[in-house]
Amino acid sequence: MKEIVIGMALGLVAGGFWKMHHWNEQRKVRSFYDMLEKGEISVIAQE
């Protein structure tokens, strides 16, 4: 029983870190597209 509780706790902690990482990446992508839409930055393909 003790191992199950420890496993669940570790799973929740790992899941929380994964969610925070995912939200951070999502925020970066959203801010990039917002700046692109406002014209603050532009993307030009190199030849």
Backbone as JSON, one array per atom type, in Angstrom:
{
  "sequence": "MKEIVIGMALGLVAGGFWKMHHWNEQRKVRSFYDMLEKGEISVIAQE",
  "N": [[0.83, -1.2, 0.0], [1.95, 1.21, 0.77], [3.84, 1.67, -1.25], [2.2, 2.13, -3.44], [1.0, 4.57, -2.81], [3.27, 6.22, -2.71], [4.1, 5.99, -5.38], [1.89, 7.16, -6.68], [2.08, 9.78, -5.7], [4.58, 10.58, -6.72], [3.95, 10.41, -9.44], [2.01, 12.43, -9.67], [3.56, 14.69, -9.06], [5.46, 14.63, -11.16], [3.69, 14.9, -13.31], [2.71, 17.46, -12.79], [5.03, 19.03, -13.17], [5.4, 18.53, -15.91], [3.08, 19.7, -16.97], [3.53, 22.41, -16.28], [5.79, 22.91, -17.85], [4.67, 22.53, -20.4], [2.73, 24.59, -20.46], [4.44, 26.79, -20.36], [5.84, 26.56, -22.8], [3.67, 26.85, -24.53], [2.93, 29.47, -23.97], [5.17, 30.85, -24.95], [4.96, 30.3, -27.72], [2.48, 31.46, -28.28], [3.01, 34.18, -27.69], [4.93, 34.69, -29.65], [3.42, 34.45, -32.05], [1.6, 36.5, -31.58], [3.28, 38.78, -31.62], [4.14, 38.55, -34.26], [1.74, 38.96, -35.61], [1.18, 41.6, -34.89], [3.13, 42.89, -36.24], [5.56, 43.42, -35.15], [7.69, 41.72, -35.38], [9.21, 39.86, -38.06], [9.22, 37.13, -40.37], [11.54, 35.89, -42.46], [12.49, 33.88, -45.08], [15.65, 32.42, -45.61], [17.73, 32.55, -48.46]],
  "CA": [[0.0, 0.0, 0.0], [2.85, 2.36, 0.87], [4.46, 1.87, -2.56], [1.18, 2.7, -4.33], [0.86, 5.99, -2.44], [4.49, 6.89, -3.16], [4.03, 6.04, -6.84], [0.89, 8.16, -7.08], [2.61, 11.1, -5.38], [5.61, 10.88, -7.72], [3.26, 10.63, -10.71], [1.38, 13.76, -9.64], [4.62, 15.69, -9.13], [5.98, 14.62, -12.53], [2.64, 15.47, -14.15], [2.68, 18.91, -12.55], [6.17, 19.63, -13.87], [5.14, 18.44, -17.34], [2.08, 20.72, -17.29], [4.16, 23.73, -16.22], [6.63, 23.0, -19.05], [3.79, 22.67, -21.55], [2.15, 25.93, -20.43], [5.51, 27.73, -20.69], [6.05, 26.48, -24.25], [2.47, 27.4, -25.17], [3.01, 30.92, -23.81], [6.19, 31.33, -25.89], [4.42, 30.23, -29.08], [1.41, 32.46, -28.38], [3.61, 35.52, -27.75], [5.57, 34.8, -30.95], [2.4, 34.73, -33.06], [1.05, 37.84, -31.3], [4.23, 39.76, -32.15], [4.11, 38.42, -35.71], [0.5, 39.57, -36.07], [1.27, 43.05, -34.68], [4.16, 43.43, -37.12], [6.77, 43.73, -34.38], [8.74, 40.87, -35.92], [8.85, 39.26, -39.34], [9.94, 35.91, -40.68], [11.99, 35.9, -43.86], [13.25, 32.67, -45.4], [16.95, 32.68, -46.2], [17.91, 31.9, -49.77]],
  "C": [[0.87, 1.26, 0.0], [3.46, 2.69, -0.49], [3.47, 2.51, -3.54], [1.03, 4.19, -4.07], [2.08, 6.78, -2.91], [4.49, 7.03, -4.68], [3.04, 7.08, -7.33], [1.41, 9.57, -6.83], [3.68, 11.51, -6.4], [4.99, 11.16, -9.09], [2.62, 12.01, -10.77], [2.43, 14.87, -9.74], [5.18, 15.78, -10.55], [4.96, 15.22, -13.49], [2.54, 16.97, -14.0], [3.83, 19.62, -13.25], [5.96, 19.61, -15.38], [4.14, 19.5, -17.77], [2.69, 22.11, -17.27], [5.05, 23.94, -17.44], [5.77, 23.25, -20.28], [3.18, 24.07, -21.6], [3.19, 26.98, -20.8], [5.77, 27.74, -22.19], [4.88, 27.1, -25.01], [2.48, 28.92, -25.1], [4.03, 31.52, -24.77], [5.65, 31.37, -27.31], [3.35, 31.3, -29.26], [1.99, 33.86, -28.48], [4.31, 35.73, -29.08], [4.54, 35.16, -32.02], [1.72, 36.07, -32.83], [1.96, 38.92, -31.85], [4.24, 39.73, -33.67], [2.88, 39.12, -36.27], [0.54, 41.09, -35.95], [2.31, 43.69, -35.6], [5.43, 43.8, -36.4], [7.96, 42.91, -34.86], [8.28, 40.35, -37.28], [9.72, 38.03, -39.56], [10.26, 35.93, -42.16], [12.85, 34.67, -44.08], [14.57, 33.06, -46.04], [17.07, 31.93, -47.51], [19.21, 31.16, -49.85]]
}
